[in-house]
């Protein structure tokens, strides 16, 4: 059983829509990471958060430590946001070794 | 900073050949990770180093895989002999004091 569960697996949206991707995990952690991977591309770290909320441009990440749940929101979505979004946390609560979710494939249509 | 630099970007080799993947982490990052990504299994940790010392190599599939980090600015992942099932994208990543990961662009390996 994957210790990091993401939903949905696939998501199609129209340009301009508000998007939410969810991530649940099963153990206590020190920090959770959101990563972005474009088709055929490399992996970019979007956020690392251990509490509350972080915002970068149109991207917002939130985390609820008690509920072991995090969300990634994209406001005013754009086709260039089409990518796979992956959440991950350190194994055993450490930063040294990430456990990854299977990713959410987002496609934003113009 | 140029980020984490991996080479080559693409590698096509014949089964049985030796393959060496290279990685230069970000200066000052104490941790270096080698990950493998396949469609079936997603991202998997192969091995990671802290201050050039291997900490966890439990993800290395078998003895055909080996990794070294002779100094803080260079690491290699070697597969000998290579097999078609090793075909994947191999990512190197480094972790800095702030806790943020930086990934390289990956090496797409095809073993025919």
Interface residues (C-beta under 8 A of the other chain):
Chain A: X31 X33 X35 X41 X42 X43 X44 X45 X48 X86 X88 X95 X96 X97 X98 X100 X102 X103
Chain B: X31 X33 X42 X43 X45 X48 X50 X55 X56 X91 X93 X95 X99 X100 X101 X102 X103 X104 X105 X106
